[in-house]
Every structure is written in structure tokens, then in C-alpha cells.
Amino acid sequence: MPTAPPPSRDVALETRVFWERFKKQIAAALVIVLLAVIAFTGYRFYADRRAVAASALLASAKTAQEYQQVILRYANTPAAADAYLCSLKLRGMKRNSRRRIQRSKPSLPSTHSTSF
């Protein structure tokens, strides 16, 4: 009955055989990991620069149109969310001031009678 040869106990030889057998797969895996790290770093750099630019534009915004510009140009940034909230607050302030003006005007009596 055939038996398997006893396993080799030479670690250096086993390491060399393993490397020769799988060096292409190991090199490909390392290249893929390196490209993934480079891509992630590039994306983080891009996202950080975009967030800084959005924050600078938000800091200079004073009108509803300027807030809208921040929202449109830099969507999906924290500054765009802040600009949206600031524009809503600005609209609310305008509505409240219009209501105050309308309430302060004296109402004229109606000259048309609807009851018969």
C-alpha cells in the first residue's frame, strides 16, 4: 500500500517553495491593496478640500441666493446642510416680518354686506 512521504521539516525550503508557487498571486494582491489605499487617500483628500471650500463659501454667504449657491455647488457636505438650515431660518424671518407688517396695518371695514 503506497504511503505519503513524510512532510519536510526544512522551514527555509518550505518558504521558498511557497513563494515560488504563489508569488504572482501575492504580488497581485499587494498591488490591489496598494491601489485601494491610494484611491481611498485621494478620495479623502478630495472630500476634505471640497468641505473646506464649501465652508468658506458658507462663511461669506449672507443672502438666500448665496445659501442656495452653496447648496447647489457643494451638495452632500456639512456646509450644504448648514446653508439649507440658514436659508430656512432666513425665509422664516422674512415671513415673520411680513406677518408683523400685515398685523400692524389697520383693517378697513368691509363696505359690502353679504347678509340679506
SULKA-V720434 format. One record per residue. N is the residue number from 0. RES is the residue in one letter. SS is DSSP state (H for helix, E for strand, L for the rest). Layout:
n res ss
N RES SS
N RES SS
This chain:
n res ss
0 M L
1 P L
2 T L
3 A L
4 P L
5 P L
6 P L
7 S L
8 R L
9 D L
10 V H
11 A H
12 L H
13 E H
14 T H
15 R H
16 V H
17 F H
18 W H
19 E H
20 R H
21 F H
22 K H
23 K H
24 Q H
25 I H
26 A H
27 A H
28 A H
29 L H
30 V H
31 I H
32 V H
33 L H
34 L H
35 A H
36 V H
37 I H
38 A H
39 F H
40 T H
41 G H
42 Y H
43 R H
44 F H
45 Y H
46 A H
47 D H
48 R H
49 R H
50 A H
51 V H
52 A H
53 A H
54 S H
55 A H
56 L H
57 L H
58 A H
59 S H
60 A L
61 K L
62 T L
63 A H
64 Q H
65 E H
66 Y H
67 Q H
68 Q H
69 V H
70 I H
71 L H
72 R H
73 Y L
74 A L
75 N L
76 T L
77 P H
78 A H
79 A H
80 A H
81 D H
82 A H
83 Y H
84 L H
85 C H
86 S H
87 L H
88 K H
89 L H
90 R H
91 G H
92 M H
93 K H
94 R H
95 N H
96 S H
97 R H
98 R H
99 R H
100 I H
101 Q H
102 R H
103 S H
104 K L
105 P L
106 S L
107 L L
108 P L
109 S L
110 T L
111 H L
112 S L
113 T L
114 S L
115 F L
